[in-house]
Amino acid sequence: MAQKPQKLRITPSAGAAVEVLFNPTEYTISQSNLYADVRPEGTEQPILQFVGGDADELSLDLLIDTTDPSRGVRDANKLAKPILDLARIHKDLHAPPVCTFAWGGEIMKGVVTSLRRQFLLFDPASGVPMRILISLSVKRYRTLSEQITGMNRQSPDRTKSVVVRQGDTLPSIAEGAYGDAAMWRPIAEHNKLADPARLAPGLVLEVPAIVPALRRGA
């Protein structure tokens, strides 16, 4: 006996799981990073300073079709409603639910940031929509603790370079690099700064690797 094809399944953090009528023909996951323009005086173009990563985004289209009489439903809006509810505020959460998209394994856990309906076919007699294409955009959701855990896996024990921005201080740079503002002296000494209290915007500093002996309280 032929195995029944697995359907894409969406499981929200509140409410019933949704199994799609038709699997998507494709889906896309995009990744992007955030950069800030730092414009040192007299330069031809800005220096790009890495700010952080943006959330991955999943894009996919889901088809709702009621032209098959065996479904017992004529109005495609009725079958589309469980998917539409994924983008609406849940009464218990006071926000749209976090959804896990799975098909042959987990694709992404995220929140629906946009939903678009395209009405493609109508009942000639009543005008009721019988075919709807739903386009979803989903951004990956990670709790603060999950992100902090991920950051901790990225060791600061390597030399990096940063571009000084307006308002930066050595303690603020040390806080961003090491998680400890008091660790500013190794940066000052490594870069042989004559006046650590005065940092010119656009200055490129090397942030040295830290070793356990240099960590505060070690």
N, C-alpha and C positions, 0 to 999 in steps of 0.2 A: 504494500500500500504506500502510495506517495505521501511523503511528509507534508503536512500543512505549512505553507510559507509563514514565517514569523512576521508579525506586524509591528510597526513602530509603536511604542507605548510611551505615553507621557504620564508621569506620576507626580501630582502636585503635593505640596507639603500639607495642604488641607483640601478635602474634597475627594471625589472618586477619580480613579485612574481613567485615562482616555486611550483607547486603542483606535488607531486611524482606520478608515475604510480602505484606503489605497496607500501603499508605501510610496514615498517620494522617489522620483527618478534620480535625484541627486540632492546633496546638501553641501553647504559651504561653511567652513570655519575660518574666520579671519582674525589676525592678530596684529596689534599695533602698539607703538610706544609713544610716549609724550616727551617732547623736547621743547625747551624754552630758548628763545633768541637772546643771546647776550651780546651787546654791541659795544665793544671797547672803542674808545675814542680814536679816530683816525684810520680805522680798518675799513676795507672795501665791503665786507659782508659780515653778518653776525656769526658768532661761534655758537654752535648748537650744544646746549647743556642738557644732558639726559635728566629728566625729572622723575619718570617712573613708567611702569608698564600700564597699558590700558587693558580692560577686561576683554577676553576672547569673545567673539560674536558668532553665533550660529544663525545661518539663514537657510530657510527651507520653505517649500510650497506643499500644501496639503489639499487634495482634491476631495470635494463632497459631491456625490452624484446619486440622484434618486430615480434615474430613468429605469432602473431594474424594478419591475412591479413586485418582485419577491421581497423587497425591503419593507413593503407595507407603509412607506412614508412617501408623500409626494413633495412636501415642502422641504427643501434642502436646508433652510434656516434651522429647522428643528435638530438636524444631525450636526449642524455646525456649532450650536450653542455651547456644548461642553468645551470646545476649543476656544470659543470667544471668552468664556468665563475665566480662562487662564490669564487673561490680560486685565481682568476687572478686580476691583477691590473686594477681598473676601471679608465677610462680616466678622469673622473671629480674629483674623490677622490684621485688619485695618490696612491692608496692603495687598497687592496681587501675590499669589503664592509663588514660592520657589519650586521649580519643576525639574524633574529628572527625565531627560529624553534618552530612551534606550532602544536600540535596534541592533541585535547581534552584539550586545554589550552596551555599556553606558556611553552615550555620545557627549552629553554635557548636562551639568546641573546649573540652572540659571533662571533668570526672570525674563518674561516676555516684555520687551521694551516697545515693540510696535507690532501691529497686526493690520493687515490690509485684505479686504474682501473684493474679489472680482466676480461679478455675476455673469455667467457665460451662457446659460440656457434657461428658457422659461417654458412653462406649460402654455401652449397656444390658446387654450380656452380661458384659463383663469389668470395667467400672468405670474403664477407662483414660480419662484426660482427653483430650478431642478438641478443646477450644476453651479457650484461655487468653488473658486480657487482661493485658498487662504494663504497669504504670504506672512510668515513669522520671522521676526528678528529677536534673538534671544542672547542676552549677555550673561556670561559665566558669573555665578554667584559664589563667593568665598567669604566666610566669616572673618572677623578681625583676627581671631585666634589662629585660624587656618593660614592666614597671610603672614602672621608673625612667625609661625612655625616654619613656613617656607623661607622667610627671610633669614632665619637662624641657620638654615642649612647652607647659606651662602657665606662662607668664611670671610671675615675682614682681614685675614692674614695674607694680604697681597697688596702691592703698591698700586694706587689709583691716581688719576689726575682729575682735578676739579677746576672749574673756571669761577673766579670770585664774582659774585653778583652784588648789586647795590644793597647795602645793609648787612652783608655777610660779615661774620666775625670768626676768629679762630675757634672759640667755643662752639659756635653754631655749626661750623664745618665738622668739628670733632664729634658733636652729637649726631650729625647725620651719618658720619663714616663709622664711628665706633659705638654709638649709643651712649656716649659718656662725654659731656661737655668739658670735664676736667682733663681730658686727654689731649688738650690743645698744644702742650709743649713739644711733644715729638714732631708735630707738623711744623712748628716754628723752627725747631732746631734742624730738621731735615732740609728745609728750604732756606736756611741761613737768613732769616728775616731780621733786619736791623731794628724795625719797630713793629712788633707783632700786633699792636693795637690799631695800626693803620694799614688797611688792605685796599688797594686800588681796584675798582671794578675792571674786569677783563684779565686780571693777573691769573696766570695758570700755576696752581700749586700741586705738588706731588703729596699725596697722602700716604705715608709709609705703612708697610705691613706692620701689624702689631703681633707681638709674641706674648705668651702667658705671663712672662716676667714683667711686662709693661702694663698689664691690665690692672685697673684700679683694684686695690685690695689684695692683689696676688702676692 
